[in-house]
Amino acid sequence: MWFVVIGTLLAILKFLEIGPFAGLSWLWVLLPFPCAMVWWWWADVSGFTKRREMEKMEAKKVARREKHLQDLGLDIRGRRGK
């Protein structure tokens, strides 16, 4: 995602001819976009994206389970310290 943000900012600065970015070649300005494509390809192929998604789902599941136990008055963790 950062590659896309950086590429967009560089493209805007180049288009508006602001500061040192006016003299940059378009090749350098647009380079972050192919980098973003390579990053997303690697993340999908390696399973990085799926692992992160599964970790988020597991954290939501644990939080939901704890909330339901608390709502039922069965908060075992809270009673241990008392």
N, C-alpha and C positions, 0 to 999 in steps of 0.2 A: 504494500500500500504506500509505503514511503517513497518508492521509486516513482509512482504515479504522481504524487504530490510534488516531488522535486521536479519532475519533468514538466508538469503543468506550470509551475512557477517559472522555470527557465524559459519555457515557450512564451509566456506572457511578457516576461522581461525582455526577451529578444524581439518580440513583435512590437512592443512599445519603445524599443531602442533606449533602454534605461541603463546608464552606467557602462561598466565593462562588458555587459552581456550583448550590447549592440554589435560588438566586433567578433563575437563568437561565431563559429561555423554552425550551421543548422544540424550538422552531424553530431556535434557535441551536445547541442541543446536537446535533441530528440533521443539521445542514447539511453536515458533512464527508462524509456518505454520498452525497448527490447529486454532490458535488464529485468523489468517487472514481469514480462512474459516468461523469461527463463526461471525466475523465482517461483512463479505460480506453477509452472510445469514441474519443477523439482519438488515442491511441496505436495503436489498431488501424487506424483510417482512414488515418493518416499513414504507416504502415509502420514506425513507431518500434519496435514490439515485434518485428517480423520481422527488422529490421536487427540488433537486439541479439542475437537468437537465432542469426542467421547468424554474427555476430562470435564468439560463444562456440563455435560448432561449428568455425569455422576455427582458433581458438586450440587447441582440443582436437586437431584434426587435425595441426597443426604440432608440438605437444608429443609426440603419439604417433609421428610420423615421426622426430623427433629421438631419441626413446627407442629406437626400433627400430634406427636407424643406430648409436647408441652400443652397443647390445647386440651388434650384428654386428661391432663394432670398426671401423666406417667413419666415425667421428666426424671429419669433415673440419675442422670449426671448431676443435676442440681441438688439432689438429696444426699449424695455421697459426702459432700463437704459439711453438711449440717449435723 
